[in-house]
């Protein structure tokens, strides 16, 4: 009569092998998704070079909304370090902080903000409610979901953000 310990050990080994084989593609997929995007080609101009060659915006100031928390670090650092103003070639920045997405969307829809750093849900909700007439979602400004929402009368395409 064969020992049952050998049969149990071989079943356990087989199960572990199947689980490992099933988990391997998931692990590879998870590691592959850890990147932050593609790198720019060497012959493409850098954004800083474009800003240096640009002029001030036609508006005397740009009103920017953001949340004063870690999830909006792009806006916090950009405003604190003067990076956004530098990219706008010295156009005056008028920052305004908000505690929630709906109030920032109201400010954008009401015309008291030009640009808003805001999460994906309020951005999409505001865009859908206005049927795309009041807001434009231009781009993600941080990995994970922060969007740049602008006044469509002033910024109609990505080219309007150059400089």
N, C-alpha and C positions, 0 to 999 in steps of 0.2 A: 504494500500500500504506500503510495507516494506521500511525502510530508506536505501538510497544508501550508506550512510557513513558506515554502518555496513558491507555491502557487500565488499566495497573497503578495509576496515580495515582487514577483514578476508582474502581477496586475497593477500594483502601486507604481512600479517603474514605467509600465506602459502608459498609465494615466498621466503621470508627470510628463512623459515625453509628448503626449498629445496636447496637453495644456501648454507646454513650452512652445510647441510648433504653432499652435493657434495664437499665442501671445506675441510671437516674433513679428508678424506683419503689423500688428497694432503698435508695437514698440518702434518699429522703423517709421511708421506713419507719424507717430508722435514726435520723434526726433526730427523728421523732415519738416514738420510744421513749426519748428522753433525759430526759423529764420525771420528776419524783418523785411524781406523784400529783396529785389534785385539791386545790383550795384549799377551805378551810372557808367556809361561807356566813357572811355578816356577822352574822346573828342567832343563830348557834350559839355557845354559851358556850365559852370557851377552856379547855383542860385545867388551866391554872394557876388559873383562877377556881374550877373544881370542887374542886381540891385545897385552896384557901384556905378553902372553905366546909366541907370534910370534917373528919373526926375521925381519930384514930389508929386503926390496925387493931386488931382484937380480940386478935391475937397480940402479945406483948411484943417479939418480934424476927422478922425475916424473913431466912432463910438463902439467899443468892444465890450461884450458881456462875457462873463465866465463865472465859474463856481470857485470859491476860495477853499478848495480842498485838494487832496493829493491826486484824485482822479483827473483833475484838470491841470496837472503839472506843466503841460505845454504852455498854457496861457500864463500861469504863475511865473514860470522862469522867463518866458518871453517878455513879459511886462516888467518884471523886476530888473532884469539884466539889460533892458532896452533893445532887445533883439528884434522885436516886432517893429518898433519905431525905426530902427536902422534899416530893416527890410523895406519899409515904406518910405525910405529916403528922407527921414526927418519930419514926415507929416505928423502932426500932434495926435497923440493917442489919448482918448478919454475913456478910461476903464470904468466898468460898473460891475459889481459882484451881485450874484443872485444865489438864493438858497434852493431853488427848485427849477426844473426844466419848464414847467408850464408858465411861470412868471417871466422867464427869459423869452419864451416863444411869444408871449403877449407883447413884450417890449419890441421884439423884432417886427411883429405884425402891426404894432402901433406906430412904427417909424422912429422910436426913440433909441434904437440900436442899429448899427450898420452891419456888424459882424458878431456872431456868437459862437463861443466854444461850448458845445452842448452834447449830451449823450445821444445815442441812436434812437431810443424810443420817443423822446419829445421831438426830436428833429423830424422823424418820419410822421408822427402824429400831426405836427404843425403843417408839414408839407401837404399831407393828405387833406386836412381840414380846409386849407386854403386852395386846394385843387392845383397846387403848384404856381399860383399867381402871386403870392406874397413872399415866398421863401425859395431859396435854391440851396440844396445840399451840395457843396462844392467838393469836399474831400474829407477823408479821415486825416486828422492831424496828429493822432497818436495810435500806436498799435493797440487794438482792443476796443475801439469804438468811438472815440471822440470825433465829432464832425465839425466842419467849418460851415456855418450857415450865414448867408449874406443877403443883403437887400438886392433884389433882382433889377431894380432901376439903376443901380450903380455898378453892379458886377453881373454881367450876363454870361461870360465865358471864362475859362481858365486864363485866357490871354489878358483879361482885365486885371488879373492879379500880378502880372509881370512888373518887376521893379518895385 
